[in-house]
């Protein structure tokens, strides 16, 4: 239980930091100055390093040790949060956010592998369910927390609040986490890790900045990475994993579902605030209609995994999510009020909770726990890329038909996730707790 509590405490911080800063951008820009690009990089800098380091950090943790990498991440995240809170210029804040994203990546990359290593069987499923639903709650509560902090203090409090929690998490790490042991004798794949880092950086920049030369660089780096990994003795990403249908499903589900949920959230929040006239705090409170059902059904899904296949739970949850999206799309019309959206928001939360827990456990359940970092790193990377891509991709239907068309598109993507789960997820691929084979 102590490992679970410590993991939740550390990872909740970074999930909150992904969204909480957005509502403070006007105050930050007013205080520190800088143009639009400087303000954008407060968000982009964090998301780029966070997304780019996920897979390399997770894979290296299989060799260097979970405790070493996790504590390093907390140290970097805490120190950079202090630097963000003390920044006296937009450039200083942007640089500190880059470091903060790197620390966040080291934390997140090791959270799921640590749970997979600590717990077995259904206890693992429940631990991941509690962790995942708590992180969902933290993300949903971020706008409300941000509004409260801005009301009683200023934007610097959004970063400085991380410092005491980070110090407490470091103390817990030393007391709770077991010491790392030697893992294998093959040389670490540093060339592969470096190429993967550069590849994911280029991919994230392509999605966030929409500039073609980053995409061209990503293609070239992908070719070089594949060539290096085929020859590596102990590759940073074992390409044979992609021959396992359930692992492919876990990666695709992470990407598509994040495009639908994170991408659409930007546009329905815009609708709530611009068209319905809700304040950021009121919008955050309305999101409780998603948050509470998602928490409850997420925990329920953890228990249901003992009786039902993950493909069934993911498909069922995605179907409910799609129904919620359709309801919200149909409700967006002249004269609509905030209360009219409650049924759709509740369905959105119920479906998200049912599907999220089994989706999260899939990747680590298709490999032996000694390689959980490599497997979870791919899923976390696809989650980050999906979030970045979702905002841009769903901007197309938003420009064509507004928030209503965005929600119809999100509902269609939910159907796609259900199909992926039913077609690719296979019970025979799951090897939870199996001994290492290589």
ChimeraX attribute file (.defattr): number of C-alpha atoms within 10 A of each C-alpha:
attribute: neighborCount
match mode: 1-to-1
recipient: residues
	/A:1	10
	/A:2	12
	/A:3	20
	/A:4	19
	/A:5	14
	/A:6	19
	/A:7	23
	/A:8	19
	/A:9	19
	/A:10	27
	/A:11	23
	/A:12	20
	/A:13	22
	/A:14	25
	/A:15	19
	/A:16	22
	/A:17	23
	/A:18	17
	/A:19	18
	/A:20	22
	/A:21	19
	/A:22	16
	/A:23	17
	/A:24	19
	/A:25	16
	/A:26	12
	/A:27	14
	/A:28	21
	/A:29	16
	/A:30	9
	/A:31	13
	/A:32	17
	/A:33	16
	/A:34	14
	/A:35	10
	/A:36	9
	/A:37	10
	/A:38	19
	/A:39	21
	/A:40	14
	/A:41	19
	/A:42	23
	/A:43	21
	/A:44	22
	/A:45	23
	/A:46	24
	/A:47	27
	/A:48	25
	/A:49	24
	/A:50	31
	/A:51	27
	/A:52	26
	/A:53	28
	/A:54	31
	/A:55	29
	/A:56	28
	/A:57	28
	/A:58	36
	/A:59	28
	/A:60	25
	/A:61	27
	/A:62	22
	/A:63	22
	/A:64	18
	/A:65	19
	/A:66	28
	/A:67	20
	/A:68	16
	/A:69	22
	/A:70	28
	/A:71	24
	/A:72	16
	/A:73	27
	/A:74	28
	/A:75	22
	/A:76	20
	/A:77	29
	/A:78	28
	/A:79	20
	/A:80	26
	/A:81	28
	/A:82	21
	/A:83	20
	/A:84	26
	/A:85	19
	/A:86	16
	/A:87	17
	/A:88	13
	/A:89	16
	/A:90	22
	/A:91	17
	/A:92	14
	/A:93	25
	/A:94	22
	/A:95	18
	/A:96	25
	/A:97	26
	/A:98	22
	/A:99	24
	/A:100	30
	/A:101	30
	/A:102	26
	/A:103	30
	/A:104	32
	/A:105	33
	/A:106	29
	/A:107	29
	/A:108	27
	/A:109	34
	/A:110	33
	/A:111	25
	/A:112	28
	/A:113	25
	/A:114	22
	/A:115	22
	/A:116	28
	/A:117	18
	/A:118	17
	/A:119	20
	/A:120	17
	/A:121	13
	/A:122	15
	/A:123	16
	/A:124	21
	/A:125	28
	/A:126	24
	/A:127	24
	/A:128	25
	/A:129	27
	/A:130	22
	/A:131	25
	/A:132	25
	/A:133	24
	/A:134	21
	/A:135	21
	/A:136	24
	/A:137	20
	/A:138	22
	/A:139	21
	/A:140	22
	/A:141	19
	/A:142	23
	/A:143	25
	/A:144	20
	/A:145	17
	/A:146	25
	/A:147	22
	/A:148	13
	/A:149	17
	/A:150	17
	/A:151	10
	/A:152	8
	/A:153	11
	/A:154	15
	/A:155	21
	/A:156	20
	/A:157	17
	/A:158	22
	/A:159	20
	/A:160	19
	/A:161	16
	/A:162	21
	/A:163	19
	/A:164	12
	/A:165	16
	/A:166	23
	/A:167	16
	/A:168	13
	/A:169	22
	/A:170	21
	/A:171	13
	/A:172	18
	/A:173	22
	/A:174	12
	/A:175	12
	/A:176	15
	/A:177	18
	/A:178	12
	/A:179	12
	/A:180	13
	/A:181	11
	/A:182	9
	/A:183	12
	/A:184	12
	/A:185	8
	/A:186	11
	/A:187	11
	/A:188	18
	/A:189	19
	/A:190	14
	/A:191	15
	/A:192	24
	/A:193	23
	/A:194	14
	/A:195	20
	/A:196	26
	/A:197	22
	/A:198	19
	/A:199	24
	/A:200	25
	/A:201	21
	/A:202	22
	/A:203	26
	/A:204	28
	/A:205	24
	/A:206	20
	/A:207	22
	/A:208	21
	/A:209	12
	/A:210	14
	/A:211	11
	/A:212	12
	/A:213	12
	/A:214	18
	/A:215	18
	/A:216	14
	/A:217	16
	/A:218	22
	/A:219	15
	/A:220	11
	/A:221	20
	/A:222	18
	/A:223	12
	/A:224	15
	/A:225	21
	/A:226	16
	/A:227	12
	/A:228	18
	/A:229	21
	/A:230	15
	/A:231	10
	/A:232	19
	/A:233	12
	/A:234	18
	/A:235	22
	/A:236	26
	/A:237	28
	/A:238	15
	/A:239	11
	/A:240	8
	/A:241	16
	/A:242	13
	/A:243	9
	/A:244	16
	/A:245	16
	/A:246	26
	/A:247	27
	/A:248	20
	/A:249	25
	/A:250	27
	/A:251	24
	/A:252	21
	/A:253	29
	/A:254	25
	/A:255	24
	/A:256	23
	/A:257	28
	/A:258	24
	/A:259	28
	/A:260	29
	/A:261	23
	/A:262	19
	/A:263	24
	/A:264	28
	/A:265	18
	/A:266	15
	/A:267	20
	/A:268	21
	/A:269	19
	/A:270	17
	/A:271	17
	/A:272	21
	/A:273	15
	/A:274	11
	/A:275	16
	/A:276	16
	/A:277	14
	/A:278	17
	/A:279	13
	/A:280	18
	/A:281	15
	/A:282	16
	/A:283	19
	/A:284	21
	/A:285	16
	/A:286	19
	/A:287	20
	/A:288	18
	/A:289	20
	/A:290	25
	/A:291	27
	/A:292	19
	/A:293	20
	/A:294	27
	/A:295	23
	/A:296	16
	/A:297	24
	/A:298	31
	/A:299	23
	/A:300	17
	/A:301	25
	/A:302	28
	/A:303	17
	/A:304	19
	/A:305	19
	/A:306	14
	/A:307	8
	/A:308	11
	/A:309	14
	/A:310	26
	/A:311	26
	/A:312	17
	/A:313	26
	/A:314	30
	/A:315	23
	/A:316	19
	/A:317	28
	/A:318	31
	/A:319	25
	/A:320	25
	/A:321	32
	/A:322	30
	/A:323	23
	/A:324	28
	/A:325	28
	/A:326	22
	/A:327	23
	/A:328	26
	/A:329	23
	/A:330	15
	/A:331	18
	/A:332	21
	/A:333	12
	/A:334	8
	/A:335	9
	/A:336	12
	/A:337	15
	/A:338	14
	/A:339	9
	/A:340	14
	/A:341	20
	/A:342	19
	/A:343	17
	/A:344	24
	/A:345	25
	/A:346	22
	/A:347	25
	/A:348	30
	/A:349	27
	/A:350	26
	/A:351	29
	/A:352	31
	/A:353	33
	/A:354	31
	/A:355	31
	/A:356	26
	/A:357	30
	/A:358	27
	/A:359	21
	/A:360	22
	/A:361	25
	/A:362	27
	/A:363	27
	/A:364	30
	/A:365	26
	/A:366	26
	/A:367	26
	/A:368	20
	/A:369	26
	/A:370	21
	/A:371	25
	/A:372	25
	/A:373	33
	/A:374	30
	/A:375	28
	/A:376	32
	/A:377	30
	/A:378	24
	/A:379	28
	/A:380	26
	/A:381	26
	/A:382	25
	/A:383	23
	/A:384	23
	/A:385	25
	/A:386	28
	/A:387	26
	/A:388	27
	/A:389	25
	/A:390	25
	/A:391	22
	/A:392	17
	/A:393	17
	/A:394	24
	/A:395	19
	/A:396	13
	/A:397	16
	/A:398	19
	/A:399	11
	/A:400	10
	/A:401	11
	/A:402	18
	/A:403	27
	/A:404	23
	/A:405	21
	/A:406	29
	/A:407	30
	/A:408	22
	/A:409	21
	/A:410	30
	/A:411	28
	/A:412	19
	/A:413	21
	/A:414	30
	/A:415	21
	/A:416	19
	/A:417	27
	/A:418	23
	/A:419	18
	/A:420	22
	/A:421	26
	/A:422	17
	/A:423	13
	/A:424	17
	/A:425	24
	/A:426	18
	/A:427	12
	/A:428	8
	/A:429	15
	/A:430	19
	/A:431	15
	/A:432	21
	/A:433	19
	/A:434	14
	/A:435	11
	/A:436	10
	/A:437	8
	/A:438	8
